[in-house]
Amino acid sequence: MKKGIKDLLDEARREIVTLGTAEAIALHGDPDTVFVDLRDPRELEREGTIPGAFRCTRGMLEFWIDPESPYHKPVFAEPKTFVFYCASGWRSALATKTAQDMGLEKVAHIDGGFGAWRKAGGPAEPFPPAKGG
């Protein structure tokens, strides 16, 4: 094997912005920041999510970012800062590197992922969110 997961993560971490949980929590609610939850639906149902986060499973990220893709999502064409997160920060580090390589200029990820976010007291809600009424 030429590169293992440790090599890929080390390479990504050298080239991306990593936010501590306090920095990330301070950005929550900023209209120029989009939190992107990369976890799969089972994780969301089990653990909840950050309120207002855009959900994009890791497997669709490249397809949703690329404006030439038939699966492109317009949110990724907005002039926003994208803060990626997963459960523990591994998938989000790789996703942030990929998004940066694809041309998104303002990208970062949360060190320690959603687990660290919750431990730090970051806001969370069940998934799917409860319907008011």
Backbone hydrogen bonds, N-H to C=O, Kabsch-Sander energy under -0.5 kcal/mol:
donor,donor_aa,acceptor,acceptor_aa,energy
8,L,4,G,-2.3
9,L,5,I,-2.8
10,D,6,K,-2.7
11,E,7,D,-2.5
12,A,8,L,-2.5
13,R,9,L,-2.9
14,R,10,D,-1.4
15,E,11,E,-0.7
15,E,12,A,-1.4
16,I,12,A,-1.0
18,T,16,I,-0.5
19,L,17,V,-0.5
19,L,109,H,-3.3
24,A,20,G,-2.4
25,I,21,T,-3.1
26,A,22,A,-1.9
27,L,23,E,-0.9
27,L,24,A,-0.8
28,H,24,A,-0.9
28,H,25,I,-0.8
30,D,27,L,-2.4
33,T,30,D,-2.0
34,V,81,T,-3.3
35,F,33,T,-0.5
36,V,83,V,-2.9
37,D,35,F,-0.6
37,D,54,F,-2.8
38,L,36,V,-0.7
38,L,85,Y,-2.8
43,E,40,D,-0.8
44,L,40,D,-1.9
45,E,41,P,-2.6
46,R,42,R,-1.9
47,E,43,E,-2.8
48,G,44,L,-2.6
49,T,125,E,-2.6
53,A,50,I,-2.2
54,F,35,F,-3.1
56,C,37,D,-2.6
56,C,54,F,-0.5
58,R,38,L,-1.5
60,M,57,T,-2.1
61,L,57,T,-0.6
61,L,58,R,-0.9
64,W,60,M,-2.3
65,I,61,L,-2.1
66,D,62,E,-1.9
69,S,66,D,-1.7
72,H,69,S,-1.5
73,K,64,W,-2.5
76,F,73,K,-1.9
77,A,74,P,-2.2
78,E,75,V,-1.2
80,K,78,E,-2.2
81,T,32,D,-2.8
82,F,106,K,-2.9
83,V,34,V,-2.8
83,V,81,T,-0.6
84,F,82,F,-0.7
84,F,108,A,-2.8
85,Y,36,V,-2.2
93,A,89,G,-0.9
94,L,90,W,-1.9
95,A,91,R,-2.7
96,T,92,S,-2.5
97,K,93,A,-2.0
98,T,94,L,-2.3
99,A,95,A,-3.0
100,Q,96,T,-2.4
101,D,97,K,-2.6
102,M,98,T,-1.9
103,G,100,Q,-1.4
104,L,99,A,-2.3
107,V,105,E,-0.9
108,A,82,F,-2.1
109,H,17,V,-1.6
110,I,84,F,-1.7
111,D,19,L,-2.9
111,D,109,H,-0.6
112,G,88,S,-0.5
113,G,110,I,-2.0
114,F,86,C,-3.4
115,G,87,A,-2.2
116,A,112,G,-1.5
117,W,113,G,-2.2
118,R,114,F,-2.7
119,K,115,G,-2.1
120,A,116,A,-2.0
121,G,118,R,-1.7
122,G,117,W,-2.8
125,E,49,T,-2.6
